[in-house]
Amino acid sequence: WTSVASLAPDLFLWTGDAVYSHADRPSDRGSVEVLRSELSLVRRDESLGYTAFARGVRVDGTWDDHDYGRNDAGADMGQKRERRELYLDFLGAGADDPRRRREGLYKPLRREGLYKPLRVGRAKIVLLDTRSFREPYYVPSIGGVHWIPHASVLAAAVCYVSAGVLGLGRNHSAAVLGEEQWRWLTDELAKDDADATVVVSSVQVLSDNPFVEGWGHFPQERRRTLRTLNGTRGLVILSGDVHFAEIAGRGRALEVTSSGLTHSCTEAFYGFLAKVIIERYDTHRTREDMYFAGKIFGSIEFDWERMNMTVSVHDTEGKKVLGMVRKMGVSTVIDIDYLNMIP
């Protein structure tokens, strides 16, 4: 947190997995009671460093599966209202935050989820919720089944075999955002009132890696999203989830993945395979070597005089390990055809 604070950020964004649930009984992992305890610990325990950091900076963000409550979880998660309130408390959101309201902006639909727009100068930040409405994978994930040993690893293997080897789900039409969030996103982008638009998705959008969660497993929803984003000025997508960093995109489409502050894929028992898998699936990256496997955090710096934004990934010492510069005020042209579905 000292390294993050050294950049003197105007805004800090959680992009998901702020906590990983632990409990004596596996069946209790991700319960509302356990999440309440763990989110409170991060926010209030001075020894962890976040408490002092958060006092001096504006904080916001969205969630992913682990702070939502279960590995690979989606719309079927129970007690979503209680979970949302816990996470908003963790973010320090006020009582008047629109995400705390139950009635939708578009009646008769009921509003749920953590999606929200933010402004930083002439930049718009669009926080997406890729959990509250997400429907199952073509082959439903077993990653959250608590009684299966190493369920997350087995879930990744199933994803690889089903999507990467057998090609199942190439026309999978399941939803990620849900219609209420879609209508909100369309309205936000139609305003066209920003020189830069930063879209925050907890899971990767452009990746072709079949081992990991991501929009590639929902090909029709990804196409719809990218067509909607096409033409947006100064577009950058931020994502997390995968426990390594990479920069993806072609032309003016750009996605920067920064994950995570406390976990790296190379530290797990399967770490010897992680780098092999990362290097095997590289067609979505701007260059083959635009990745970093280690504990990291990301930053965006806006230069309003030159109309540039610099998106960077830093190691735990604050050293920049990856980065790209993007021009603001320029419409983003997304070559949707180059984005193959999960191979």
N, C-alpha and C positions, 0 to 999 in steps of 0.2 A: 504493500500500500504506500510505502514511502516513495517507491519509484513512480507509481501512478500520480501521487500528489505532486511530484517534482515537475510535472508538465503543467501544473496550475490549470486544470480543466474548468471550463465554464459549466459543463454538464457531464455527469457520468451515467452511462447506460448499462444496466444489466441486460444481457441478451439470453439469459436462461441458465438453469442449473446453478443457481446461487447456493444451493445446499444439495447434498446427497443423503438421503434418509437412511438412518441406522437405527436398529432396534434389536433387543434381545431375541424377540420372536420375529422371524422373517415375515410372518403374516401382518405384523404391525407396521412394517416399513411403509412410509408414505401416508400413514393415517393422519387425520387432521391434528390429533393431539401431538404426534411426533413432529410434524411439520411446524406446529406452533412453537414447540420447544427449540427446534434447530434454527428456525429463522430468527427467533428472539435472541438466541445465543450469538449469532453472527452480528446482529445489530447492536447488542448491548455489552458484549464481553470486550473490555478495553484491550486485553492481551492479544486479540486477533488483529488489531490494527484498523479494522474497517470503521469502528465507532468514531474515532478521532477524524478519520478521513471524511466521513459522511457529514460531519458537522460543518465543514467548510465548503461544500460543493452541492450544487443542485443534483438530485438523484432521481432517475426514473428508469423505465425499462419494461420488459416483458418476461414471460416465463418459458421454460421448456419442460420436458417430461419429469425430471427429478424434483424440481420445486413445485410442480403441478401435483405430483404424488406417486407416480408409478412409471417405471421404465417403458418407453414406447407408447405411453397412454394417449388416448384421444377423447372423442366425444362421449364415450361410455363411462368416463370417470364419475364416481358419485361425489356428492357434497361439493359441487363446483362453486356454489355461492360462498360457502365457508372458506374454501381454499382461496378464492379470489380475494376475499376480505383480508385473510392472513397475509397474502403476498402484497397487497396494497399497503397494509400496515408496515410491512418490512421496507417497502420503498419510501415510506414516509408520506404517502399521498394524503391530502386533506379530506375532510368530510364532504367537501363540495366537488371532489373529483368525479367527473362524469362516469367513470368506470364503476363507481359504487352504486349507481342508479340501476333499478331493475327494469323500468319501462324503456322500450326501444325508441330510437329516434324515428323509426319507420313503423308505426303501428299498422297492423295488429301484432307484428313480430315483437318478441321480448328480447331486449338487449342482454347479452352475456359477454364474457370474455374480457381481455385486457388490451384490446386494440385502442390506439389513441394517436392523435397528431400532436407534434410539438414544434416550436419555432426557436431557431437560434439565428438571430439576424435575418438575412434573406434566404436562409436554408430551412426547408421543411423536413422534419423527421417523422416518418410513418412507422409506428410500432404495430406490427402484426401479431396476432395470436394464432399460432399454428397447432394448438392443442385442444381448445375448448370445443371446436366444431369438426375436428378431423375424423373422417370415417376410416374404417379398417383398411389395411393393405390388401392387395389381391390375395395373398396368402397371409392371414392374420398373424401378427407378431406374437411370439411366446416370451418376449423379453421381460414382461412384467409378471410372469408366473413364478411366485415366490418359492414353490417347492421343487422347482427344477434347478439343479446345480449349474452355475455359470449360464443362466438363462440368456443373459445379454449376448454372450459369445455365440451361443447356439442360434439365437435370433439373427445375428449377423450372417452366420453360415447359411441359414434358411433363405435369407434375402438373396445371398449370392447365388445359391443353386437355383432358386425359383426364378429370379429375374435375370441374373447374369448368365446362367448356363442354359436353362430351359426356355427363357424368353417369355415367361408368364407375365401377364398384366401389362402388356405393351399398349393396350387401349383402355387401361383401367380408368374408370370415370368417377371414382370416389372423390369426395370433397375434402379440401384442407381448410378453407376459410369459412364456409357456410354462407348462405345467401345474405344474411343481415350484414356480415362483415364485408361482403363483396359490394353491396350497395353503398356502404360507407366509404370504402376504398375508392370506388368509381367517382363518388362525389368529391372526395378530397383531391384526387388527381385532376379533376375537371376544373378546379379553381385556377390552376396554372399561375400561381402567384408567387413562385419561388425560383431563384436562380439555381438552387441545388436541392435535390430530393434524396434523402437518405432513407432507404427502406430497410427496416430491421426484421429479419426472419430468424427465429431461433434455430431452424434447421436449414441446411444448404439448399440453394435454388438451382444453381447451374451445374452442380457436380454430376459426373457420370459414374461415380463409384457405387456399385450395387451392394457393398457390404454395410453401408451406413444408412441411417434414416435420411430422408430428404424428399424434395419435390419431384425428383426424377422417378420415384415410385408411384407418382400420381400424374401421369403424363398429360392428360387432358386439362387438369387444373393448372399445371405449369404452363402449358401453351396459352391458356386463357389469361394467366397472370402476366406473362411476358408481352402478350399483345396489348394488354391494358397499360403496361409500363412503357411501351414503345412510344417514342416522341417526348418523353418526360425530360425536362432540362436538367443537366448535371446530375444524372442518376448514379448512385452507388448503393449496392445491396450489402448489408452487414449480416453475418450469420455466425453461429457458434456450434456447439454440440459435439464435435468430432474429436476433440482433444489433440488437435494440431492446427496449424495455421496454413492458409494458402490463399493465393490470389487467382481468381478465375475470370474468364470472359474473353470475348472477341470483339474487335472494333470498339465501340463506345460503351458496350455493356460491361460492367465491372462488379464483381462480388469479392469482398474481403472477408475471410473467415478467421476469427480469433477465438481460440478455445484451447486451454482455459488457464485461469489463474493458479489453480492448485493441482490440476491433473494433466498428465501427458500420456498419450497412447503408448509411448515407448517404455513407460514404467510398469505397465501391467505384465502379467505372466505371459501374455501373448505378444509382448512388445517386439520380439525378434521378427515377427511377421508384419508388424505395422508399417515399417518403412518400405517393405516389399510391395505391400498393397497400395500405399500412397503413390509409389513410383510407377506401379502398373497402370493406374487409372489417372492419366494426366492430360487427356485431350481437352478437358474443360479449362485448364489453366492457361494463363497468358504466356507462360514459358514452362518448360518441364521442371525447372529448378525452383519455381516460385512457391515453395512450401517450407515450413519449419516445424519440426517435431520437438516441442519443449514447452515449458510453462511460459505463457505469454499474456499480453493484453494489447488492445488496439487503441488507436487514436485517429482523429480527423482534425486537421487544421485548415481553417478557411482564410484565404488571402483575398479580401474583397477588392483591393487595389488592382491586383493582377488577375482577379477572377479565377483563381486556381484553388483547388482543395487537394491537400496531401493526406492520403490515407496510409497509415503505417501500422506495423506490428512490432512490438517491443518485447525483449526478454525480461526476466524478473529484475535485472539490474537497470532497466530502462533503455538499454541499447537497441537501436533500430535494426531489425533483422529482415524485414520485408517492407516494401512501400511502392506506391504508385501516385502519380499526380494526374488529376482530372480537371478539365476545363469546365467552369461553371457557366451557366447561361446558354449552353449549346444543347440542342435536342439530341437525345440518345436514340440511336438507330440500332435495334436489336435484330440480328440475323437469327430468326427463330429456327430456320431450317438446319443450321449447323448443330443445334442442340439435339443430338440423338437421344432417344429414350434410353433408360438404363440398359447397357449393352448385354 
